[in-house]
Structure formats: structure tokens, C-alpha cells
Amino acid sequence: MITIICDNCERELELEDKAAGTKVACPHCGDINRVPEASAEAAAPAPDKATAAGLPADSGPEQTVRTLRPCMVRARPLSFSGVALGMIAGLVGVVMGLSTEGRTWLAILGGFVAVVGFGVLFVWWLKTMSAALVITNKRTIQKKGILARSSSEVVHDNIRNIQIDQTFWQRVWGVGSIGISSSGQDGIEIQLNDLKGPGEIRKVIDLYRPL
């Protein structure tokens, strides 16, 4: 048997020998703990790749490494520019309509266009804020929703595949989609679109994987 102390709640955990060198969840608080190798005294510990890169260590208490959200402007620059120009044109119409006699209709039309444009951007912003990818030193978590919340997570030691999808224009603007699947599932468990620098995100996660 192997005995360790939880990084978070500091309770003693008894594990089977086959758990050596893996990560396990504490049954009391849910924190992910790294189990030392059975021959830790005989073999020198492997260098911590994350620490060498200036990020939180792979071992110890769970810490947030990155919190990422979908991009608005970078993901759809033409759509954003079109909505923004429509709002500006609408506001110009309001000013001209109110300052010119007999053109009240222009002010009404311009106000309608500006309000619609603002509404589109507001809904777009809410959609962006309702999704997040949180990378800790032990797992990656996808969160969805603002009022109602749902989440999906994968422990880094269990990640089987990280898939990145980018169109030509997404590569130009530096955004893309990232999908993560674990060895215990057939399909992709975490999928988030319009993230900035998906290649760099994969590199960060790889620092905490047993590659």
C-alpha cells in the first residue's frame, strides 16, 4: 500500500501499489493528487517541465494556469466591422434626422439600426462570456452558461488526444477550435471554438501530460 497526504485537505489517503506514478482524486475533497513512484528513493525525479516554463508546478495544490474565452473581433472581424459600421451609420442618421427639419423618419430609422446593432453585439458578448476553458496544473475544464452552469473536465494524465481545427483565415487571425478527449471516452469531451492561439494552448496542456 502507498500512503500520501492530500495537497488540498491534508487527509491521509491509502492507495494500492499500482497507483504509483499516476494522479488520483481525493475521495474527501476531489482534489487531484500525484502519487509518487514506488521507487522514488532509488530513481531521481523527472524534471518538472511546467516549472521550467515558468508555470505552476505539476505537483502540489491545484492552481489555475490559464482561463480562456472565445474571441469576438479576432474570430469574426468582418461581421464585427459590419455591425459596428451599421451602429455608427445609425447614430449619424439620428443626428441628421434631429438636426434637419422634416427628416424625423431618418432619426427613427437610424435609431432602430443603432439599437439592433447594439443588441447583436450584446448577445454576441453574452455568448462569449458564457463559455470558458480553464487549464489548471492538474486538469482542463470547459465551463458553459452564465445563470445556469454546466462543465466537463479531463484530468491531464488521462488525455488521449488534443485536436486543433483552423481554416485558412483562422490561421491568419490566430484563432481556432480545440477538442480534447480522454482514454476513457470514444468521443471528444471538451470542444471550444474561436480560441486565441490554440497551438499555444496545446503546448501548455502538454507540459502537464505524461508524454
Order of alpha helices (4+ residues) and beta strands (2+ residues): beta-beta-beta-beta-alpha-beta-alpha-alpha-beta-beta-beta-beta-alpha-beta-beta-alpha
